[in-house]
Amino acid sequence: RLYTGPMYMKYNAVLRRGPPAAVEALRGNSYTTTLHAIVSGVIKLGRVWSMPASRHVYRGISGLKLPRNFWEADKHGCCGGVELG
């Protein structure tokens, strides 16, 4: 729940550098250690667990045609994309 709980807004403000009001409310706190721990945990989980082929993850997008490499797995077995953060 570190990233999906109520702190999400603060972490997102740090990663996106906005919206301005949210950045100002941080009062200089960049949550560096917490965000590092979250990323480290996700990376470690990715090494020992893979999503079942039958499972789909959706993100709301509209009017966008995604490139072929989004749908086809690369040499590491990964496909899809990441959100800039």
N, C-alpha and C positions, 0 to 999 in steps of 0.2 A: 504493500500500500504506500510505499515511499513516493511513487510517482503518480499513482492513480487517485490518491486521496486529496484532501484539501490543500496540500502544499503544491499541487500541480500548477496552479496559477503562478506561484512565485518562481518555481523552477523554469516554467515556460517563459516567464518574463526575462529571466537571466539568459536563457538559451537563444531567444529571439531578439533580445534587446528592445523589447516593446511589449505592449503599448507604453507610451511614456509615463502615464500615471502609475502603472504597475511597477515600472523600473524605479520611479521616485519612491514608491512605498517600500522598496527593498532596503533603502537607507545604506547602500554600499555593500550589503551582504550578497555575495555571489554564490553561496552554497557549494563551493568548490569540492569539499570533501564528500558531501552527500551525493552530488551528481557523479563524482568519480566512482563512488561505491555502487551506485545504480548501474552505471555503464559496465563496470567490472563484473557485477552479478549477471547482467544480461549476456555478456561475452562468455562467461563461464557456463551458464545454462546452455548457450548455443553450442558449446563443445560436447555436451553430454546428452542433448535432447534434440530431436528433430520433429517437426510438425508432421502429423500423419497426412499422407497425400490426399485423403478425403476431406480435410479441413480447409476452409477458405477464410481469408481475412479480407475484409472490405473496408475501404475508406471512401467517404463521400467526395466524388469528383463529378463534374458535369462538363460536357462539350469538349472533352479532351481525348485525343487518340494517342494511346501509349505506344511506344516503340516496341518492336519485336523482342528485343532483349529483356523487356519487362516480363514477358510471358514465358520465355525459354530459359531453362536453368543454365548457369554458367559452369565452368570446370569444377567449381566447389559445390554444385548442386543448389545454388541459390538463384532465385528469380524474384522479381518484384522491384521495390524501390524503397528509398528512405526519405523521410521528411527532413529538410534542412532544419537544424535546431541549434 
